[in-house]
Amino acid sequence: MKSNQFDAIVVGSGISGGWAAKELCEKGLKTLVLERGRDVKHLKDYPTMTAAPWEMPHRNRIPLADKLENPVVNRCYAYKEDTAHFFVKDSEHPYIQDKPFDWVRGYQVGGKSLIWARQTQRWSKYDFEGPGRDGFAVDWPIRYEDVAPWYSYVERFVGISGSYEGLDTLPDGEFLKAWEMNCVEKEIQKRIKASYNDRDVIIGRCAHLTEPKDVHLAQGRGQCMARNQCYRGCPFGGYFSSNSSTLPTAAKTGNLTVRPDSVVHSLIYDDQKGKVTGVRIVDRTTKESLEYFADVIFLNASALNTNLILLNSISKRFPNGLGNDSGILGKYVAFHNYRGSINANYEGFMDEYYFGRRPTAVMMPNFRNVKKQEMDFMRGYMTFYTAGRAGFGYADVPFGQDFKEANSTPGPWSVYMMMQGETIPKESNHVTLSPDQKDEWGIPLLQISVDYDENDEKILTDFYEQGEEMLTKAGCINIRRGDSKQSPGLDIHEMGGVRMGRDPETSLLNGFNQMHLAPNVFVTDGACMTSTGTQNPSITYMALTARAVDYAVKEMKKGNIS
Ligand SMILES: Cc1cc2nc3c(=O)[nH]c(=O)nc-3n(C[C@H](O)[C@H](O)[C@H](O)COP(=O)(O)OP(=O)(O)OC[C@H]3O[C@@H](n4cnc5c(N)ncnc54)[C@H](O)[C@@H]3O)c2cc1C
């Protein structure tokens, strides 16, 4: 690169960093994206995108040696032979678990946007009002109305399929054609709605192009083919990723520079100027230390890595991490409680089937403690279910004509239900830097201390009771509970540590994701989240990012940020 001076620097090129880059570039800022991983170009670098099962040496399974060497990432359902190259191996990027925490990461251009499950539910007013009303964490400095236009803005560009329902618990957005429920899912929906007047059942909203519009075709993306092989990278650009969408759009402006293999070590705080002037990196391969400078910096390294970078940004002014006079940096980390699931069977409908591999599930917005506190636990959970016919390939016939016939006939219907519970951010759930262990780039290892609490157990019990009751009323049989007992982190919705709020004493960021004490630094990934809601979080990170860039550039024009 010819120069190390830019208008803006974005750290990380995943879901939120891609959005920061697009918005900054489109607003005319010369923008440098620093990404610790290798480059991944849309299409060119998706080696398995069209591979058939027989083309994979282990038929898409992970070999035992890999499982033993990398137990954390192997617990992620999406880590398979066809996707392994997009996931971080435990052995290559160690961290310290004070308590069991499965930290699933994707270090490459595009980050986890290549391997996410693409579910995109808006938060509701009840979610933003939650902490203030129920007295936990701190009050969000923003409300649903502040973010709603920005949800619309990002949804139009991303392409979200969904149905218009008019629910205040899961607000409508800018939708493409919705996916359809199958006959059993519709039957369960009908019966649940008839049995409860406080529960809604809708098809999930997801970042798939069911009917691409001009704005999507202009990105070079096309229709989703319902293959459900998204985690390999999509040959059609049918789902949203930074690689297929935001980064190429940013590049078209001529304002984007992406530097892969750039491990950000810390932000540079100039004690004399009294401000952050740039970013220190270590080149991933050469291990050379380099510095880049800009007027404004967006941190989008993913929730816990952003915490790490800020904790490691030490100066005379900020000896405990950038902007951390309050001492709360790295604290109040939260996640989603995914432990509970329920399996069941459904009799009948043996003459019905469904099209394709739909990339979303049926969803029930949270129905607990929505308008007031009414349970013996705080907050609530979203419920998902799907129904499908099993049986192909499981026939109890070893070979011959009977085997072929048995394998051409689908079996009976089964139903799967799962929860996504809100967790309460607590000071005791925190991350710090190891005092004595460093990675191969000389950066202290992250030490994670995060656990479930009694509230999470109560939510789990309520999900089981309500789920069983709903499935019974819906006509399911053979209902079985499951507890994955998974560690926090495997939800891959870790949030917080650099939370938004009104008061610098109790928060790091203001209502525009701007650091109270370092006004040219913005944090718009999951680290900024004051609470977790019950929705999949990434669409909220995208909306907050676009909103923060809009604000930052206006402030720069006014001369308030330089
Ligand atoms: C299997 C799976 C399913 C998921 N399903 C959903 C879902 O359905 N809905 C949903 O909302 N979310 C889902 N998620 C979560 C979603 O992927 C994340 O919320 C989202 O990617 C976060 O965006 P981000 O920009 O904060 O981080 P990322 O997308 O992880 O990007 C961060 C980037 O920063 C880079 N980086 C990190 N540290 C540094 C450093 N020191 N220097 C330079 N670069 C750095 C990383 O390499 C990475 O490229 C899922 C995730 C997975 C893995």
The ligand as a MOL file (V3000), in Angstrom:
LIG
                    3D

  0  0  0     0  0            999 V3000
M  V30 BEGIN CTAB
M  V30 COUNTS 53 58 0 0 0
M  V30 BEGIN ATOM
M  V30 1 C -23.1250 -21.5810 12.4290 0
M  V30 2 C -23.5650 -20.1780 12.7440 0
M  V30 3 C -24.8990 -19.8460 12.6710 0
M  V30 4 C -25.3150 -18.5360 12.9430 0
M  V30 5 N -26.6140 -18.1990 12.7360 0
M  V30 6 C -27.0330 -16.9230 12.8900 0
M  V30 7 C -28.3550 -16.5350 12.5420 0
M  V30 8 O -29.1490 -17.3240 12.0530 0
M  V30 9 N -28.7190 -15.2460 12.7390 0
M  V30 10 C -27.8740 -14.3440 13.2810 0
M  V30 11 O -28.2810 -13.2050 13.4760 0
M  V30 12 N -26.5920 -14.6820 13.5990 0
M  V30 13 C -26.1600 -15.9420 13.4080 0
M  V30 14 N -24.8580 -16.2930 13.6830 0
M  V30 15 C -23.9990 -15.2890 14.3100 0
M  V30 16 C -23.4060 -14.3390 13.2780 0
M  V30 17 O -22.5460 -15.0280 12.4330 0
M  V30 18 C -22.6830 -13.2260 14.0110 0
M  V30 19 O -23.5910 -12.5490 14.8550 0
M  V30 20 C -22.0970 -12.1920 13.0390 0
M  V30 21 O -21.2680 -12.7860 12.0870 0
M  V30 22 C -21.3530 -11.1460 13.8280 0
M  V30 23 O -20.8580 -10.1890 12.9380 0
M  V30 24 P -19.4950 -9.4400 13.2900 0
M  V30 25 O -19.2250 -8.5020 12.1950 0
M  V30 26 O -19.5910 -8.9260 14.6620 0
M  V30 27 O -18.4150 -10.6240 13.3740 0
M  V30 28 P -17.8400 -11.6110 12.2860 0
M  V30 29 O -18.8240 -11.8450 11.2010 0
M  V30 30 O -17.3340 -12.7940 13.0280 0
M  V30 31 O -16.6170 -10.8040 11.6770 0
M  V30 32 C -15.5350 -10.3900 12.4880 0
M  V30 33 C -14.2960 -10.2860 11.6240 0
M  V30 34 O -13.2780 -9.6450 12.3680 0
M  V30 35 C -12.0540 -10.3160 12.1430 0
M  V30 36 N -11.1730 -10.0730 13.2960 0
M  V30 37 C -11.2870 -10.5770 14.5400 0
M  V30 38 N -10.2920 -10.1480 15.3150 0
M  V30 39 C -9.5200 -9.3440 14.5450 0
M  V30 40 C -8.3220 -8.6240 14.7780 0
M  V30 41 N -7.7140 -8.6100 15.9720 0
M  V30 42 N -7.7850 -7.9270 13.7460 0
M  V30 43 C -8.3820 -7.9160 12.5170 0
M  V30 44 N -9.5130 -8.6040 12.2530 0
M  V30 45 C -10.0830 -9.2980 13.2560 0
M  V30 46 C -12.4560 -11.7600 11.9780 0
M  V30 47 O -11.4530 -12.4950 11.2900 0
M  V30 48 C -13.7480 -11.6380 11.1890 0
M  V30 49 O -13.5320 -11.6500 9.8090 0
M  V30 50 C -24.3880 -17.5690 13.3820 0
M  V30 51 C -23.0390 -17.9150 13.4480 0
M  V30 52 C -22.6140 -19.1930 13.1070 0
M  V30 53 C -21.1440 -19.5210 13.1120 0
M  V30 END ATOM
M  V30 BEGIN BOND
M  V30 1 1 1 2
M  V30 2 1 2 3
M  V30 3 2 2 52
M  V30 4 2 3 4
M  V30 5 1 4 5
M  V30 6 1 4 50
M  V30 7 2 5 6
M  V30 8 1 6 7
M  V30 9 1 6 13
M  V30 10 2 7 8
M  V30 11 1 7 9
M  V30 12 1 9 10
M  V30 13 2 10 11
M  V30 14 1 10 12
M  V30 15 2 12 13
M  V30 16 1 13 14
M  V30 17 1 14 15
M  V30 18 1 14 50
M  V30 19 1 15 16
M  V30 20 1 16 17
M  V30 21 1 16 18
M  V30 22 1 18 19
M  V30 23 1 18 20
M  V30 24 1 20 21
M  V30 25 1 20 22
M  V30 26 1 22 23
M  V30 27 1 23 24
M  V30 28 2 24 25
M  V30 29 1 24 26
M  V30 30 1 24 27
M  V30 31 1 27 28
M  V30 32 2 28 29
M  V30 33 1 28 30
M  V30 34 1 28 31
M  V30 35 1 31 32
M  V30 36 1 32 33
M  V30 37 1 33 34
M  V30 38 1 33 48
M  V30 39 1 34 35
M  V30 40 1 35 36
M  V30 41 1 35 46
M  V30 42 1 36 37
M  V30 43 1 36 45
M  V30 44 2 37 38
M  V30 45 1 38 39
M  V30 46 1 39 40
M  V30 47 2 39 45
M  V30 48 1 40 41
M  V30 49 2 40 42
M  V30 50 1 42 43
M  V30 51 2 43 44
M  V30 52 1 44 45
M  V30 53 1 46 47
M  V30 54 1 46 48
M  V30 55 1 48 49
M  V30 56 2 50 51
M  V30 57 1 51 52
M  V30 58 1 52 53
M  V30 END BOND
M  V30 END CTAB
M  END
